């Protein structure tokens, strides 16, 4: 967690979800996140603009993976990020009612007027979001194992090695992942690396965080952050909490 110039930021990640929150309004440039994003303003509303489209404004928004858009919140907010295969497909953004936003924030817990604290219950937040969107179809077990390795357990493992572990050729694995998940396996791996880098930004430079997460260099990290989140690594920086943790609700 970081408190600086009246800005408090919180980052947490766990098996079910990742969270980023700020104690002030925000606006980010156009981007395509390879994950679901629930934008939950605290007292204000969320805004979304697609290229060539109309502005959508609501008390909260759920944005499907890979949707090109710019986004804003008019108040302190929480963004809950869910891997693409953990919710059922949806063609466009879903507007949330004030009551639905309140239920999601209450499920996450540890909330005050400026947003969530470091002990947010990501599993409960994901479960509540799933009650609103429904359950996804189960993945092919080989695809499930591959995306778990790629995004959580070992983003540095080559796709050839992952394919061999699940008994497939690399081209066949790539095709199955794109078919079942809708996102290229290489892009999912970059998403896993970006989460690792953001977690490391709490007490590290962007260059060191990039190296630790497996990016070629700081410029590669910056491009990925802009592409996936519409932000720079510097704007995502947060601070280690007093007990030495990173605000993670559970190990990634």
Secondary structure by P-SEA (a helix, b strand, c coil): ccccccbbbbbbbcccbbbbbbcccccccbbbbcbbbbbbbcccbbbbbccccccccccbbbbcccccccccccccbbbbbbcccccccccbbbbbcaaaaaaaaaaacccccccccccccaaaaaaaaaaaccccccccaaaaaaaaaaccccccccaaaaaaaacccaaaaaaaaaaaccccaaaaaaaaaaaaaaaacccccaaaaaaaaccccaaaaaaaaaacccccccccbbbbcccccccccccc
